[in-house]
């Protein structure tokens, strides 16, 4: 693992690319120089797990979904130095696919937007007489599949739409939903690989995690809930070189509670009125609920510590757009949660930059600071390796060599 954080240097750019990182004032003379003396530089964050377009003022609802809201979220990610996000199965009316294509073709040429990748719509088993087990706000847009043939047909259709990844949900949502049978998810995984697409499985249970990894899924969208992992799962993950998305912050946010909303870093993009409303809503959790949330979070912490020391590929995932996972803020909160679970700051940053770029298949252009890579980086006032919360001490964000006008962006949200 290369050290992603470089103190006291100059970063030299040409166009949208990095030419070199040099000792201050020494070497390379062509290109534009960013003086980093007294500062720290790290690659921008890359989050392969978001559900965008639904959240407005902290409330996720299908009624809030619009193309403008998707664009607003991409702008919020950029503001916080999250340069690439992948929408994981909850797109509406092809909005994200269209935007991704426009970004790729250069017809949506806005340097203050995060780059979008997308799974389009995910696959899930129907629950007779009830909504299915996908994200609560998107049960009407996902693909319900009941047998291997219908599953293969959906995957073929998604591949024809040129999605970036295939996503399916398997868990029972606390026993309230029908689980997808193994024969169906095996067909999804097999067909996706025939189409040369990676597959990510939403799982919560240990046996489901083992089942999807045995069937060849490239990774899981979550850690295992109760009763937690076992050694066999670790062996399977290592053997198959499968990745695990951390998705810790969404659980930890519930444990932290309303105090999360007092964070000045969040207040930069979420106005007082919205945070007051949410504070009241978060206070309603009962003591029993809180106890349960804490126990689950402790299970996840232990799992991250065990996976991390065993060498399992942990990838930053913030499940952004769900619950209190605010675009851009959630990714920094995830880094903090990973360190809270026992990872070193260097490992957490690596899993949200180099590792997440690799999982998205964009590791050649992004994810590290090196000559020839895209000039996507954060300039920080303090060392994030000394304290992971220093990723929030943002002096500047550069995307493709463009320095974002963050004060102007901020004023559109919070005046
Ligand atoms: Zn998710």
Boltz pocket constraint, residues with backbone or C-beta under 6 A from the ligand:
constraints:
  - pocket:
      binder: B
      contacts: [[A, 49], [A, 50], [A, 51], [A, 88], [A, 221], [A, 319]]
      max_distance: 6.0
